[in-house]
């Protein structure tokens, strides 16, 4: 894999990290990658292997990866941060790619800065049925465990090193469908040194990840989506049962009618894949990003 540069920039009163492959050429396109909740920029590494010599930028959203762990962590804030970074870097001819919550943030930016984007791929974005946003509270309140708190807030936070984290997750639950290399990337770049010197902690603290999930119904962007006229491909994974009460992150949260809301949207249903399709089949995702499918 080709080398990348690690960069930092003060954005919206916090320090954001972003990685860059290749050199910016105003006449050429830039692929801009935005990760999912709890992930980080380098979760795209296996996809990037199939993107050739394209100019690529991948962001660590606030509270994730190498970016500062500073709130607020509202979904509108993630959109504002992405918009500010795109403007600060003066990116044009952008192919936007957002996975899960990253697709929500990207859609906000495309609506506010339409002239900077040429097309987009939303990888199973967390943009749900409009009815979802009119209900009181978050559906994640159904998963609050005894004693209070979202179960994600109680996930293991501390590991001796990346290998220990890998050994903990390999073959378990949703991770069982991931490529080994993708899980290694997730672990290697998803830890930060423990301030007490006790090994390493998750770069996205469990309580931050839980708070993000709890806020997933707070920002309805359907009116913004309607303003987006560039070609947008929506990739959807195996569908979640509407009556399901199980906290299963492997099933798709994406509204089946989302692609029709874009001015030039295309829906691609991939029932053989889970919500974590970039970690499961990065080559396929790369082909959509490059416009080969």
N, C-alpha and C positions, 0 to 999 in steps of 0.2 A: 504493500500500500504506500502511495506517495506521502511525503511529509506534509505536515500542516503547521501553521503558525497559531500560537495561542495569544489572544489579544484581550485587553480590558478597556472599558469605557464607562464613564460616569453617565448614567441614564436615569432620569426621574428620581433623583436623590438616592440612588444606589449604584453599586459597581456591578456591571454585567460582564461576563466572559463570553467570548465568541471565538470560534476556530475558523481558519480560512485555508482552503486548498487552492493553489493556483494564484494568478494575478488578475486583478480587475481590468477589464477592457470595456470602455463605454460602448463599443460597437457590438460587443458579444453579450450573451445572456449570463446571468448569475443564478445559480440554484441556491435558494434560501431554505434551510431545513429547520423545523421547529419540532421539538420532542414532546412526548406525552408526560402526564403527571407522574412525578417520582423518578423520571428518567433524566437524561442529560444529553448534551450535544453528541458525545462520542457513541451513543447508541446507534447512530447512523453509519458508523464506520463500515459495516459489512455491505450496506447499500452503496456507499461511496465507492467501493471497489469496482462497481459496475458502471460508474458514471464517467469513465474516461478522463479526459483532460479538462473537463468543465471547470469554470470558476465556481467554487462552492463556499458558502458560509453556513455554519451551524451554531445556533445560540444555546447557551445555558440560561434558561429562564431564572428569574430571581428565586432564591430558595432551592436551587438545583445546581448540581455540578460545582464549578469553580466560581459561580456568581455569589454575591453576598446573600446571606440568609436574612434578608430584611423585608418585612412586610410593607404595605398590605399585600395579601395574596389573593385578592379578588380576581375573577376572570376578566373583568374589564381592565384591571391593572396589567395583566399579562399582554393584553391586546395593545394597551398604550405603550408598553415597553418595546414590543416588536415594532410598532409604528415609529417610535422615536429612534430606534437603532437603524431602521431602513433609511430614515431621513438623514441621520447623522453620517451614515456611510455613503449617502447620495447614490443609492442603488437604483438602476433602471434596467429594463429588459429582464425583469425578475421572473423566474419560474418558482413560485411559492409552493412549498411542500409542508404540510402540517399533519402530524399524527395525533389522534385523540384530542386532548385539550389543545394541542398545538394547532389543530385545524380550526378550532374556535378562535384562537388568537389571530391566526393568519387571516381569517375571514374578516375580522374587524379591521385589520390593516389594509386589506384589499379594497374595502369599502371606503376607507378614508383617504387612501392614496392610489386611486385607480390607474393613474398614468404611469406608475412605476412597474406595473405587472403586465406580463404578456400571457401567462396561463398559470394554472395551479392544479395540484393534485392533493386532495384531502383524503388522508389515509384513515378510514373509519373515525371520522371526527365526532366529538361529543357535541353535536348539535341535534337536539331531539325534537320530537313532535311538539308543535306549538302548544298543545294542551298541557304538556309537561310543565310549562313555565307559568301557568295560571294557578296551579295548586299552591296551597299554603305550605311553606317549609320545603325541606329537601327529602326526597325518597330515601336518602341515606340515613335519615332519622330512624327508619325501620330496622337498621342494623346496629343501633346503639346497644352495647352489651351491658350486662348487669354491672352496676357500679358506675355507669356513665361512660361516655367516650366511644368514639368510632373504633372498630376492631383494628383498623390500619394503624391507629395511634399506638397500639401495643405490639407492633411487629418488632422483631429483634433489630436493635440499632447498632450494636457494637461487635466488631470482628477483629481478630488478630491481624488479618491482612486480606488481600483480595482473594487469595486461594481459599481461605477459610469461608469467605462469603460465597464463592463459587461452589464449594463442597456442600454448603448449607442449602443452596437452591437447586442444584443440578437434579433434574428428573422429577422435581416436585411441582404439583399443580400446573399452573399455566406455563411455568418454565420448562415443562417437559417437552413442549413443542418447539422450543427455541434451538437454533443452531448453537453448537458448543462455542463457536467463536463469538457469537453475539452475546451470549451470557458472560463470556470472559471480558468483553468490552464493558458491559454493564457493571461488572464488579470492579474492574481495574480503575475506571474513571468515576465510579459512583461512591467512593469513600474519601473522607478527609481525616487528617490526623486528630485523634482525641485530644482535647486541650489539657487533660490530666495525664497524658502520656500512656494511656491504657489502650494501645492499639489504634483502631480506626472506627469512625462513626459514619453512618450514611450521610452523604452530602445533602440529600433532601431528608431532613428529620421526619420521623414518623408522624409527629403531631402536625407538622406543616402539610404533609401529604394528606392527612385526614381532613384538615381544614379546607383544603382545595376541593376534595370530594364533596364535603358538606355544602360548598358554595356553588355546586354545578348547576343549580336551578335559578341562580340569582341574576343572571345576565342573559336576557333573551335578545338574540341578534337577528331574528328573522327579517326585520325591516332593513337591516344593513345588507343581508344576503341578497335581497331583491335588487339592490343597486349594483351588484357585481355583474358585469357583462362580458368579461373575458372568458375564454374556454376553461371550464372547471370540471375535472374528473373526480367523482366521489367513489372511492373504493369502500365497499362494505363487506365485513366478515360475516360469519355464521350468525344468524339472527337470534336475539334473545327472546325467550318466550315472554309475552306481555304479562302473563299472570305470575311469572316467577318471582319468588321472594328471596332467592339465593343470591348472595354476594359473589357473583362470578364475573371477573374482569375479562374473561376470555371471549365472551359473547359481545356482539355488536350493540352499541348504544345509539347508533345513527338512525335518524328518522328516514324511513324508506322513501319519503317524498322530497327529500332535501334537494336532490339534483334538479328537480323540476322548478325549484324556486329561483335558481340562478338563471340569468339571462341566456347563458349558453352552457348548460350543465349536462353532464353525462353520468349515468349511474352504472356502476360495474359491481355486480354481486359475486362474491367469491366465497361460497359456503364451505369450501374445503379448508379455508384459513380461519385463524382466530383473530381477535382484536389486535394481537401483537404480530401482524403480518410482516413488518419490516425485520423483525427478529427471527421470523420463521422462514420467509422466502424473500430475502433482500434483492435477489436478481429480478424477480418479477416486479417488485415495487420500482426498481430502477428503470425497468423497461417502460413503465407508465410515465415516470418522471421525464425520460428522454423522448417521450412521444412516439415510441415504437409500438405501442398497443393502443 
